């Protein structure tokens, strides 16, 4: 069981924290019932995404075994058997589906679509140039949207969709760029789609995505009526963008792995200050 849980990549469950963005910006932080629903969504997303990770490892077993880092995963290293992985995936999927059904038919349908897109990505979309990173970003949007759907009387904001999509696209491009730097000529042997990517292609895409995200956030901060003083967060966001750009283009090992980006002290303190200013703008001023 321990190796199966490890294959579900609990260290990547931070990705699902984005479900809480809706409860914060809809000013429902003090509603206990909404916290229960959104927390359930968080756990369910961890389970559903964890099952897709296990299936992904089953599909990529041979390539992962040749990868300098992925070969340490339970399936690739042989610590977890294929049969155990399949059985565990079926059990966890069944339990998660039943739990999701208790949250309502719309939420259940959203989870099923999320899971289906995740599987489609693992088996097909991740091999298509550019479509792979767009699908990753779409899955992040779906995570955030499911968190909103689970709360009554709350609608999905187009700003949530736009900024979430661009943020995840920026992180995906940064990860691809670092993969090319680490694997170099062997990159296409580890991930076939990487043969279509190059630093010359990814760099302008990354810069344009950074620019679009920064401009979109600034426009939102000025126009939003939810928090009239969100504009006070722009200096901090500017620092975070500059800091991330520095990490990416300086060749830092931190930039190639999103969870490591959040461990960088500059990014960590900047995000903490941003959260404080957002809460002050939404709930105090």
C-alpha positions as CSV (number, residue, x, y, z in Angstrom):
1,X,0.0,0.0,0.0
2,X,2.8,2.4,0.8
3,X,4.4,2.1,-2.6
4,X,1.0,2.6,-4.3
5,X,0.4,5.8,-2.3
6,X,3.9,6.9,-3.3
7,X,3.0,6.2,-7.0
8,X,0.0,8.6,-6.5
9,X,2.7,11.3,-6.0
10,X,1.4,13.0,-2.8
11,X,4.2,15.5,-3.1
12,X,2.3,16.9,-6.2
13,X,-1.0,17.3,-4.4
14,X,-0.2,21.0,-3.9
15,X,-1.5,21.4,-7.5
16,X,-5.0,20.8,-6.2
17,X,-4.8,23.6,-3.6
18,X,-6.0,25.8,-6.4
19,X,-9.6,24.6,-5.6
20,X,-9.5,26.9,-2.6
21,X,-9.0,30.0,-4.8
22,X,-12.8,30.2,-5.5
23,X,-13.8,30.2,-1.8
24,X,-11.3,33.0,-1.1
25,X,-12.3,35.3,-4.0
26,X,-16.0,34.7,-3.6
27,X,-15.7,36.0,0.0
28,X,-17.0,32.8,1.5
29,X,-14.1,32.1,3.8
30,X,-16.3,32.3,6.9
31,X,-18.8,29.8,5.6
32,X,-18.0,26.4,7.3
33,X,-20.3,24.4,5.0
34,X,-18.5,25.6,1.9
35,X,-15.1,24.7,3.5
36,X,-16.4,21.2,4.0
37,X,-17.4,20.9,0.3
38,X,-14.3,22.4,-1.1
39,X,-12.1,20.3,1.2
40,X,-13.9,17.2,0.0
41,X,-13.2,18.3,-3.6
42,X,-9.5,18.8,-2.7
43,X,-9.2,15.2,-1.3
44,X,-11.1,13.8,-4.3
45,X,-8.9,15.6,-6.8
46,X,-5.9,14.2,-5.0
47,X,-7.3,10.7,-5.4
48,X,-8.5,11.0,-9.0
49,X,-5.2,12.7,-10.1
50,X,-3.2,10.2,-8.1
51,X,-4.9,7.3,-10.0
52,X,-4.1,8.9,-13.3
53,X,-0.5,9.2,-12.2
54,X,-0.4,5.5,-11.5
55,X,-1.9,4.7,-14.9
56,X,0.6,7.1,-16.5
57,X,3.5,5.2,-14.8
58,X,2.0,1.9,-16.1
59,X,2.0,3.3,-19.6
60,X,5.4,4.9,-19.4
61,X,7.1,2.0,-17.6
62,X,9.9,1.5,-20.1
63,X,10.7,5.1,-20.7
64,X,10.6,5.9,-16.9
65,X,13.1,3.1,-16.3
66,X,15.6,4.9,-18.5
67,X,15.0,8.3,-17.0
68,X,17.6,9.6,-14.5
69,X,15.0,10.6,-12.0
70,X,11.8,8.8,-12.9
71,X,13.5,5.4,-12.6
72,X,13.3,5.8,-8.9
73,X,9.5,5.6,-9.0
74,X,7.9,2.5,-7.4
75,X,6.7,1.0,-10.7
76,X,9.8,1.8,-12.7
77,X,12.1,0.4,-10.0
78,X,10.0,-2.7,-9.5
79,X,9.0,-2.0,-5.9
80,X,5.4,-2.0,-7.0
81,X,4.0,-4.7,-9.2
82,X,1.8,-4.1,-12.2
83,X,-1.1,-6.2,-10.8
84,X,-1.0,-4.3,-7.5
85,X,-1.0,-1.0,-9.3
86,X,-4.1,-2.0,-11.4
87,X,-6.0,-3.3,-8.4
88,X,-5.2,-0.3,-6.3
89,X,-6.3,2.1,-9.1
90,X,-9.7,0.3,-9.4
91,X,-10.3,0.4,-5.7
92,X,-9.4,4.1,-5.2
93,X,-11.3,5.1,-8.3
94,X,-14.4,3.3,-7.1
95,X,-14.3,4.9,-3.7
96,X,-13.6,8.4,-5.1
97,X,-16.5,8.1,-7.5
98,X,-18.9,7.1,-4.8
99,X,-17.8,10.0,-2.6
100,X,-18.1,12.4,-5.5
101,X,-21.6,11.3,-6.2
102,X,-22.5,12.4,-2.6
103,X,-21.6,16.0,-3.6
104,X,-24.2,16.1,-6.4
105,X,-24.6,15.0,-10.0
106,X,-23.0,18.2,-11.5
107,X,-19.9,17.8,-9.3
108,X,-19.7,14.1,-10.1
109,X,-19.9,14.9,-13.8
110,X,-17.1,17.5,-13.5
111,X,-14.9,14.9,-11.8
112,X,-15.6,12.3,-14.5
113,X,-14.7,14.8,-17.2
114,X,-11.5,15.7,-15.3
115,X,-10.5,12.1,-15.0
116,X,-11.3,11.3,-18.6
117,X,-9.3,14.3,-19.9
118,X,-6.4,13.1,-17.6
119,X,-6.5,9.6,-19.1
120,X,-6.8,11.0,-22.7
121,X,-3.7,13.1,-21.9
122,X,-1.7,10.1,-20.6
123,X,-2.6,7.9,-23.6
124,X,-2.6,10.4,-26.5
125,X,-2.5,14.1,-25.9
126,X,0.9,14.3,-24.1
127,X,2.5,13.1,-27.4
128,X,1.2,16.0,-29.4
129,X,3.4,19.1,-29.7
130,X,1.9,22.1,-27.9
131,X,-1.3,20.3,-27.2
132,X,0.4,18.6,-24.3
133,X,1.1,21.8,-22.3
134,X,-2.3,23.3,-23.3
135,X,-4.0,20.2,-21.9
136,X,-2.0,20.4,-18.7
137,X,-3.2,24.0,-18.3
138,X,-6.8,23.0,-19.0
139,X,-6.7,20.4,-16.3
140,X,-5.6,23.2,-13.8
141,X,-8.6,25.3,-14.9
142,X,-10.8,22.3,-14.4
143,X,-9.4,21.8,-10.8
144,X,-10.2,25.4,-10.0
145,X,-13.7,25.2,-11.6
146,X,-14.7,22.1,-9.7
147,X,-13.9,23.9,-6.5
148,X,-16.3,26.7,-7.5
149,X,-19.0,24.3,-8.8
150,X,-19.1,22.5,-5.4
151,X,-20.2,25.8,-3.7
152,X,-23.9,26.9,-4.0
153,X,-24.7,30.3,-5.5
154,X,-21.2,30.9,-6.8
155,X,-20.4,31.3,-10.5
156,X,-17.2,30.7,-12.3
157,X,-15.4,34.0,-13.1
158,X,-13.8,34.3,-16.5
159,X,-10.8,35.9,-14.7
160,X,-10.4,32.7,-12.8
161,X,-10.3,30.7,-16.0
162,X,-7.9,33.1,-17.8
163,X,-5.4,33.6,-15.0
164,X,-5.4,30.0,-13.9
165,X,-4.8,28.8,-17.5
166,X,-2.0,31.3,-18.2
167,X,-0.3,30.6,-14.8
168,X,-0.3,26.8,-15.4
169,X,0.8,27.3,-19.0
170,X,3.8,29.4,-17.7
171,X,4.8,26.7,-15.2
172,X,4.4,23.9,-17.9
173,X,6.7,25.8,-20.3
174,X,9.2,26.4,-17.6
175,X,9.3,22.7,-16.8
176,X,9.7,21.8,-20.5
177,X,12.5,24.3,-20.8
178,X,14.4,22.8,-17.8
179,X,13.8,19.3,-19.2
180,X,15.6,20.3,-22.4
181,X,18.5,21.7,-20.4
182,X,18.9,18.6,-18.3
183,X,18.4,15.9,-20.9
184,X,19.8,17.8,-23.9
185,X,20.2,15.5,-26.9
186,X,18.7,12.5,-25.0
187,X,15.4,14.4,-24.3
188,X,13.5,12.8,-27.2
189,X,14.3,9.3,-25.9
190,X,12.7,10.1,-22.5
191,X,9.7,12.0,-23.8
192,X,9.0,11.8,-27.5
193,X,7.2,15.1,-27.8
194,X,10.4,16.9,-26.6
195,X,11.9,16.3,-30.0
196,X,9.7,19.1,-31.3
197,X,10.6,21.5,-28.5
198,X,13.8,23.6,-28.3
199,X,15.0,26.5,-26.2
200,X,14.5,28.7,-29.3
201,X,10.9,27.7,-29.4
202,X,10.0,27.6,-25.7
203,X,11.8,30.9,-24.7
204,X,9.5,33.3,-26.7
205,X,6.5,31.3,-25.8
206,X,7.4,31.5,-22.1
207,X,8.0,35.3,-22.3
208,X,4.7,35.9,-24.1
209,X,2.8,33.8,-21.6
210,X,4.5,35.7,-18.7
211,X,3.5,39.0,-20.3
212,X,-0.1,37.9,-20.9
213,X,-0.5,36.6,-17.4
214,X,1.0,39.8,-15.8
215,X,-1.2,42.1,-18.0
216,X,-4.4,40.0,-17.3
217,X,-3.8,40.1,-13.6
218,X,-3.2,43.8,-13.6
219,X,-6.4,44.4,-15.5
220,X,-8.3,42.2,-13.1
221,X,-6.9,44.0,-10.1
222,X,-8.0,47.4,-11.5
223,X,-11.5,46.3,-12.8
224,X,-12.7,43.8,-10.2
225,X,-15.5,44.9,-7.9
226,X,-15.0,41.9,-5.5
227,X,-11.9,43.6,-4.0
228,X,-11.7,47.2,-4.9
229,X,-8.2,47.5,-3.5
230,X,-6.7,44.5,-5.2
231,X,-4.4,47.0,-7.0
232,X,-2.3,47.1,-3.9
233,X,-1.1,43.5,-4.7
234,X,0.4,44.6,-8.1
235,X,3.9,45.5,-6.7
236,X,4.2,42.1,-5.0
237,X,3.0,40.3,-8.2
238,X,5.6,42.2,-10.1
239,X,8.3,41.0,-7.8
240,X,7.1,37.4,-8.1
241,X,7.1,37.6,-11.9
242,X,10.6,39.0,-11.9
243,X,11.8,36.4,-9.4
244,X,10.4,33.6,-11.4
245,X,11.9,34.9,-14.6
246,X,15.3,35.1,-12.9
247,X,15.0,31.5,-11.7
248,X,14.0,30.3,-15.2
249,X,16.6,32.2,-17.3
250,X,19.5,31.9,-14.9
251,X,19.3,28.1,-15.3
252,X,18.4,27.4,-11.7
253,X,17.4,23.8,-10.9
254,X,14.5,25.2,-8.9
255,X,12.7,26.5,-12.0
256,X,12.4,23.1,-13.7
257,X,10.2,21.7,-10.9
258,X,7.1,23.7,-9.8
259,X,7.1,22.4,-6.3
260,X,10.8,23.5,-6.0
261,X,9.8,27.0,-7.2
262,X,7.5,27.3,-4.2
263,X,10.4,26.3,-1.9
264,X,12.5,29.2,-3.1
265,X,12.7,31.7,-0.3
266,X,12.1,34.7,-2.5
267,X,9.0,33.1,-4.1
268,X,7.8,31.8,-0.8
269,X,7.9,35.1,1.1
270,X,6.5,36.9,-2.0
271,X,3.5,34.6,-2.2
272,X,2.9,34.8,1.6
273,X,2.8,38.6,1.3
274,X,0.5,38.4,-1.7
275,X,-1.9,36.2,0.2
276,X,-1.9,38.6,3.1
277,X,-2.6,41.6,0.9
278,X,-5.4,39.7,-1.0
279,X,-7.1,38.9,2.3
280,X,-6.8,42.5,3.5
281,X,-8.2,43.8,0.2
282,X,-11.1,41.4,0.1
283,X,-12.1,41.2,3.8
284,X,-10.7,44.3,5.6
285,X,-10.6,47.3,3.3
